[in-house]
Amino acid sequence: MYFFVILPLLSLSFWCTIKKSIPAELHGPALKPVFEGSLPENNNFLHSADAVHLSLVACGDRLDESIVLLKSAVLLTHQPLIFHLFVEDVLQKNFRDQLEFWPDEFKRKIYYRIFPISYPSDQNSNEWRKLFKPCASQRLFIASFLTDVDALLYVDTDILFLSPIGAIWQHFNNFTALQSTGLAPEHEDAVTGWYNRFARHPYYEPLGVNSGVMLMNLTRLRKSNWQSAILEYYKIYKMYIVFGDQDLINIYFHFHSDELYIFPCHWNYRPDHCMYMSVCKSAEQEGAAIIHGCRRVMHTDKQPAFKAVYLTFYKHRLGADLQYSLLDTLKRELDNVSSTKCGQVRYIFSKWIEKEILNSPTENGHW
């Protein structure tokens, strides 16, 4: 668990805000980027109402999985992608070099900005940096730093997209006029729920929410008391929180439940959904759209199905045939772990990818 539009139900004025959130030049963030990519030749790239903004925070040994995450994002998505990457100093150049090494056909689909890790000037940055996992709390302050961005999808770095990003982005359409944030439940089953059994602080009821995949309407967060409330809740509950920034997010939405939109578990599919028995019914029907390898399961042998998916994306070469290099390889790797609990529902991990690849027009073996 770590770290990375608005159509009929919302007002016309807010829809206009969304379209204007990508100016001709992305200028004006409160935090200056250290590196940024070259704008694609497509003059409409930054003006496109279809553009999806994606953000993550990376510190420590999270470079490789972050790049695999971004690779999974670009593989299945046709829409322009704008990456807002908050990265500690020693990794910033590596991030830039990795993205610049991508084949041109994929670089043309993205624009990136790499920002330093930063916290409000009146806060103890070292204390916030060490909250739960290194730098994870950065997400709590993104709205105040990306002042030129209206909405984005924030993800922990142990995330993989098994569907086009535009699919989850469409959930913004379902927000009410009050909702600023979209999250998935922390649990589906009260018997195994953590918050309902152990939390010593307020949380979003009944079972809490997981912050690994987070739709954020930054405009609404800036207009709310989000940041001031988060800072106050930290002072009050700092001795009781266990999962750092996620606990603070739960506390906030306990008191502001009308500002939260809940999306189903297949948009944040985790080992908890299959390690004992299959409990994410929407994933059984739709397939896992986004998987979340929390507790480092994509790098250990504790949950072989999640590791198999990660290694498949890690080894996949951008530009290689999606069906034979990605989908068929994924199915073979999942068959090898079929005796494990999550492997018993292995179709969940390939169902959405198979639908996208086989039902989409291809050229030279890839999109």
C-alpha positions as CSV (number, residue, x, y, z in Angstrom):
1,M,0.0,0.0,0.0
2,Y,2.4,2.7,-1.2
3,F,3.0,4.8,-3.2
4,F,1.5,5.9,-7.2
5,V,-15.7,14.6,-17.2
6,I,-17.8,15.9,-15.8
7,L,-20.8,15.2,-17.7
8,P,-24.6,15.3,-17.1
9,L,-24.5,15.0,-13.3
10,L,-22.3,18.0,-12.8
11,S,-22.8,21.7,-13.7
12,L,-21.9,23.1,-17.0
13,S,-19.6,25.6,-15.2
14,F,-17.6,22.8,-13.7
15,W,-17.4,21.0,-17.1
16,C,-15.8,24.1,-18.5
17,T,-13.4,24.2,-15.6
18,I,-12.3,20.7,-16.5
19,K,-11.7,21.6,-20.2
20,K,-9.7,24.7,-19.2
21,S,-7.6,22.7,-16.7
22,I,-5.0,21.9,-19.4
23,P,-3.8,25.3,-20.7
24,A,-1.6,25.7,-23.8
25,E,1.4,25.7,-21.5
26,L,1.2,24.0,-18.2
27,H,2.3,27.0,-16.2
28,G,1.5,28.1,-12.8
29,P,1.9,25.2,-10.3
30,A,2.8,26.3,-6.8
31,L,5.8,23.9,-7.0
32,K,8.3,24.2,-9.9
33,P,9.1,20.9,-11.7
34,V,12.7,19.8,-11.7
35,F,12.3,18.1,-15.1
36,E,9.6,18.0,-17.7
37,G,9.1,16.3,-21.0
38,S,8.9,17.8,-24.5
39,L,5.4,18.5,-25.7
40,P,4.3,16.0,-28.4
41,E,4.0,17.4,-31.9
42,N,0.2,17.1,-31.6
43,N,-0.8,20.7,-30.9
44,N,-4.1,19.6,-29.4
45,F,-2.4,17.3,-26.8
46,L,-2.7,19.7,-23.8
47,H,-6.0,21.1,-25.0
48,S,-7.6,17.7,-25.2
49,A,-10.6,17.2,-23.0
50,D,-9.7,13.5,-23.1
51,A,-6.3,13.9,-21.4
52,V,-5.9,12.0,-18.2
53,H,-3.7,13.3,-15.4
54,L,-1.9,10.7,-13.4
55,S,0.2,11.3,-10.3
56,L,2.4,9.2,-8.0
57,V,5.0,9.7,-5.2
58,A,8.3,7.7,-5.2
59,C,11.1,7.5,-2.7
60,G,13.6,4.8,-1.8
61,D,13.7,1.7,-3.9
62,R,10.4,2.4,-5.8
63,L,12.0,3.4,-9.1
64,D,11.5,0.2,-11.0
65,E,8.0,-0.5,-10.0
66,S,7.0,3.1,-10.7
67,I,8.3,2.8,-14.3
68,V,6.5,-0.5,-14.7
69,L,3.3,1.2,-13.4
70,L,3.7,4.0,-16.0
71,K,4.4,1.4,-18.7
72,S,1.1,-0.4,-17.8
73,A,-0.7,2.9,-18.0
74,V,0.5,3.8,-21.5
75,L,0.1,0.3,-22.9
76,L,-3.7,0.1,-22.9
77,T,-4.6,3.7,-23.1
78,H,-5.3,5.7,-26.3
79,Q,-5.9,9.0,-24.5
80,P,-3.2,11.6,-23.9
81,L,-1.5,11.0,-20.5
82,I,0.0,13.7,-18.3
83,F,2.2,12.5,-15.5
84,H,2.8,14.5,-12.4
85,L,5.6,12.7,-10.5
86,F,6.7,13.6,-7.0
87,V,10.2,12.1,-6.7
88,E,13.0,12.3,-4.1
89,D,16.1,14.0,-5.3
90,V,18.3,11.0,-5.9
91,L,15.7,9.4,-8.2
92,Q,14.6,12.4,-10.3
93,K,17.2,12.0,-13.1
94,N,16.6,8.2,-13.3
95,F,12.9,8.8,-13.8
96,R,13.6,11.3,-16.6
97,D,16.1,9.0,-18.3
98,Q,13.8,6.1,-18.2
99,L,10.9,8.0,-19.7
100,E,13.1,9.6,-22.4
101,F,14.2,6.1,-23.3
102,W,10.7,5.0,-24.3
103,P,10.1,4.5,-28.0
104,D,8.8,7.6,-29.8
105,E,5.3,6.1,-30.4
106,F,4.8,6.0,-26.6
107,K,6.6,9.2,-25.8
108,R,4.1,10.9,-28.2
109,K,1.3,9.8,-25.9
110,I,2.7,11.4,-22.7
111,Y,3.8,14.6,-21.2
112,Y,5.5,14.5,-17.8
113,R,6.6,16.8,-15.0
114,I,8.9,15.6,-12.2
115,F,8.6,17.5,-8.9
116,P,10.6,17.4,-5.7
117,I,9.1,16.0,-2.5
118,S,7.8,19.0,-0.7
119,Y,5.5,19.9,2.2
120,P,3.9,23.1,3.4
121,S,6.5,25.6,4.6
122,D,4.9,25.8,8.1
123,Q,5.1,22.1,8.7
124,N,7.9,19.8,9.9
125,S,8.8,18.1,6.6
126,N,10.9,15.4,8.2
127,E,8.0,14.3,10.4
128,W,5.6,14.2,7.5
129,R,8.1,12.4,5.2
130,K,8.5,9.6,7.7
131,L,4.7,9.1,8.3
132,F,4.0,5.4,7.7
133,K,6.2,5.0,4.6
134,P,8.8,7.4,3.2
135,C,7.1,10.3,1.4
136,A,3.6,8.6,1.3
137,S,2.0,11.7,2.9
138,Q,2.9,13.9,-0.1
139,R,-0.4,13.0,-1.6
140,L,-2.2,14.9,1.2
141,F,-0.8,18.2,-0.2
142,I,-0.9,17.6,-4.0
143,A,-3.9,19.9,-4.4
144,S,-2.0,22.9,-3.0
145,F,1.0,22.3,-5.2
146,L,-0.6,21.4,-8.5
147,T,-2.7,24.6,-8.7
148,D,-2.9,24.4,-12.5
149,V,-4.5,21.0,-12.5
150,D,-8.2,20.5,-12.0
151,A,-8.5,16.7,-11.5
152,L,-6.1,13.7,-11.4
153,L,-5.8,10.1,-10.6
154,Y,-3.3,9.4,-7.8
155,V,-1.9,5.9,-7.4
156,D,0.6,4.2,-5.1
157,T,3.7,2.9,-6.9
158,D,2.7,-0.7,-6.4
159,I,-0.2,-0.4,-8.8
160,L,-0.6,-1.9,-12.3
161,F,-3.3,-0.9,-14.8
162,L,-5.0,-3.9,-16.4
163,S,-7.4,-1.6,-18.2
164,P,-7.3,1.8,-20.0
165,I,-7.0,4.6,-17.5
166,G,-9.9,6.3,-19.2
167,A,-12.1,3.6,-17.8
168,I,-11.6,4.7,-14.1
169,W,-11.4,8.3,-15.2
170,Q,-15.0,8.1,-16.3
171,H,-16.1,7.7,-12.7
172,F,-15.7,11.4,-12.4
173,N,-18.9,11.6,-14.3
174,N,-20.7,9.9,-11.4
175,F,-19.5,12.4,-8.7
176,T,-22.2,14.5,-7.1
177,A,-21.8,18.2,-6.9
178,L,-20.3,17.8,-3.4
179,Q,-17.9,14.9,-4.0
180,S,-14.2,15.7,-4.3
181,T,-12.6,12.2,-4.0
182,G,-13.2,8.7,-5.2
183,L,-11.9,5.6,-3.3
184,A,-12.5,1.9,-3.0
185,P,-13.5,0.2,0.3
186,E,-10.6,-1.2,2.5
187,H,-12.5,-4.4,2.9
188,E,-15.5,-6.3,1.5
189,D,-16.0,-8.5,4.5
190,A,-16.5,-7.3,8.1
191,V,-15.1,-10.5,9.5
192,T,-11.6,-9.7,8.2
193,G,-11.9,-5.9,8.3
194,W,-9.1,-4.0,10.0
195,Y,-10.7,-0.6,10.7
196,N,-14.0,-2.0,12.1
197,R,-12.1,-4.3,14.5
198,F,-8.9,-2.5,15.5
199,A,-9.0,1.3,14.6
200,R,-8.7,3.6,17.6
201,H,-9.6,6.7,15.6
202,P,-12.6,7.6,13.4
203,Y,-12.8,6.1,10.0
204,Y,-15.1,6.0,7.0
205,E,-17.8,3.5,7.9
206,P,-18.5,0.7,7.7
207,L,-15.1,-0.8,6.8
208,G,-12.9,2.1,5.9
209,V,-11.4,3.1,2.5
210,N,-8.1,2.2,0.8
211,S,-6.1,5.2,-0.5
212,G,-3.9,3.3,-3.1
213,V,-6.1,4.4,-6.0
214,M,-7.5,7.9,-5.6
215,L,-9.6,10.0,-7.9
216,M,-9.0,13.6,-6.8
217,N,-10.9,16.7,-7.9
218,L,-8.2,19.1,-7.0
219,T,-10.4,22.2,-7.6
220,R,-12.9,21.0,-5.0
221,L,-10.2,20.0,-2.6
222,R,-8.7,23.4,-2.8
223,K,-12.1,25.0,-2.1
224,S,-12.8,22.8,0.8
225,N,-11.0,22.7,4.2
226,W,-9.2,19.5,3.2
227,Q,-5.6,20.6,4.0
228,S,-6.4,22.5,7.2
229,A,-8.6,19.6,8.4
230,I,-5.9,17.0,7.7
231,L,-3.3,19.1,9.6
232,E,-5.7,19.4,12.6
233,Y,-6.6,15.7,12.5
234,Y,-3.0,14.8,12.6
235,K,-2.5,16.8,15.8
236,I,-5.4,15.2,17.4
237,Y,-5.0,11.6,16.4
238,K,-1.2,11.2,15.7
239,M,-0.8,8.8,18.6
240,Y,-3.5,6.5,17.3
241,I,-2.9,6.2,13.6
242,V,-1.2,3.1,12.2
243,F,-1.4,3.5,8.4
244,G,-0.3,7.1,8.3
245,D,-1.8,9.1,5.4
246,Q,-4.5,6.5,4.7
247,D,-5.7,6.8,8.3
248,L,-5.8,10.6,8.0
249,I,-7.9,10.2,4.8
250,N,-10.3,7.9,6.6
251,I,-10.6,10.3,9.5
252,Y,-11.3,13.1,7.1
253,F,-14.1,11.3,5.3
254,H,-15.6,10.0,8.5
255,F,-16.4,13.7,9.2
256,H,-17.0,14.6,5.5
257,S,-18.7,11.5,4.1
258,D,-20.7,13.6,1.6
259,E,-17.5,14.5,-0.2
260,L,-16.5,10.9,-0.9
261,Y,-17.5,8.8,-3.9
262,I,-17.0,5.0,-3.5
263,F,-16.1,2.9,-6.6
264,P,-16.1,-1.0,-6.6
265,C,-13.2,-3.1,-5.5
266,H,-12.1,-4.2,-9.0
267,W,-10.7,-0.7,-9.5
268,N,-8.3,-1.4,-6.5
269,Y,-7.9,-5.2,-6.4
270,R,-5.6,-6.3,-3.6
271,P,-4.4,-9.6,-2.2
272,D,-7.0,-9.3,0.5
273,H,-9.6,-9.9,-2.1
274,C,-8.4,-13.4,-2.9
275,M,-5.9,-14.6,-0.3
276,Y,-8.4,-16.6,1.8
277,M,-11.4,-16.7,-0.6
278,S,-12.7,-14.6,-3.5
279,V,-14.6,-11.6,-1.9
280,C,-14.5,-9.0,-4.7
281,K,-17.6,-9.9,-6.7
282,S,-17.2,-7.1,-9.2
283,A,-13.8,-8.4,-10.1
284,E,-15.3,-11.9,-10.7
285,Q,-17.7,-10.3,-13.1
286,E,-15.6,-7.6,-14.8
287,G,-12.1,-8.7,-14.2
288,A,-9.5,-6.7,-12.2
289,A,-9.2,-3.3,-13.8
290,I,-6.4,-2.1,-11.5
291,I,-4.4,-4.3,-9.2
292,H,-2.6,-3.1,-6.0
293,G,0.3,-5.2,-4.8
294,C,0.3,-3.9,-1.3
295,R,2.8,-5.3,1.3
296,R,5.3,-5.7,-1.5
297,V,3.6,-8.9,-2.8
298,M,4.7,-8.2,-6.3
299,H,8.3,-8.7,-5.2
300,T,8.0,-11.7,-2.9
301,D,6.5,-15.2,-3.0
302,K,3.7,-14.5,-0.6
303,Q,1.1,-13.9,-3.4
304,P,2.5,-15.6,-6.6
305,A,-0.4,-14.4,-8.8
306,F,0.4,-10.7,-8.2
307,K,4.1,-11.4,-8.7
308,A,3.4,-13.1,-12.0
309,V,1.4,-10.1,-13.3
310,Y,4.1,-7.7,-12.2
311,L,6.9,-9.8,-13.8
312,T,4.9,-10.0,-17.1
313,F,4.7,-6.3,-17.3
314,Y,8.2,-5.8,-16.2
315,K,9.6,-8.0,-18.9
316,H,7.3,-6.7,-21.7
317,R,9.1,-4.5,-24.2
318,L,7.2,-1.4,-25.2
319,G,6.2,-1.8,-28.9
320,A,6.1,-5.7,-28.7
321,D,2.9,-7.5,-29.7
322,L,0.3,-7.1,-27.0
323,Q,-1.5,-10.3,-27.6
324,Y,1.5,-12.7,-27.9
325,S,4.0,-10.9,-25.8
326,L,1.8,-9.6,-23.0
327,L,-1.6,-11.5,-22.9
328,D,-0.4,-15.0,-23.8
329,T,2.6,-14.7,-21.5
330,L,0.4,-13.5,-18.6
331,K,-1.9,-16.4,-19.0
332,R,1.0,-18.9,-19.0
333,E,2.5,-17.3,-15.9
334,L,-0.8,-17.4,-14.1
335,D,-1.4,-21.0,-15.0
336,N,1.9,-21.8,-13.2
337,V,0.4,-20.4,-10.0
338,S,-3.0,-22.0,-10.3
339,S,-2.7,-23.9,-7.1
340,T,-2.5,-20.8,-5.0
341,K,-5.6,-19.0,-3.5
342,C,-5.4,-16.0,-5.8
343,G,-4.2,-18.3,-8.7
344,Q,-7.5,-20.1,-8.4
345,V,-9.3,-17.0,-9.7
346,R,-6.5,-16.2,-12.2
347,Y,-9.0,-15.3,-14.9
348,I,-9.6,-12.1,-12.9
349,F,-6.1,-10.8,-13.8
350,S,-6.4,-11.4,-17.5
351,K,-10.1,-10.9,-18.3
352,W,-10.0,-7.1,-18.8
353,I,-6.7,-7.2,-20.8
354,E,-8.0,-9.9,-23.0
355,K,-11.2,-7.9,-23.7
356,E,-9.3,-4.8,-24.6
357,I,-6.7,-6.4,-26.8
358,L,-8.9,-8.8,-28.7
359,N,-11.7,-6.2,-29.2
360,S,-9.5,-3.3,-30.2
361,P,-8.1,-2.6,-33.7
362,T,-4.4,-3.2,-33.9
363,E,-1.6,-2.2,-36.3
364,N,1.6,-4.2,-36.6
365,G,0.6,-6.3,-33.6
366,H,0.0,-3.4,-31.2
367,W,-2.2,-0.4,-30.8
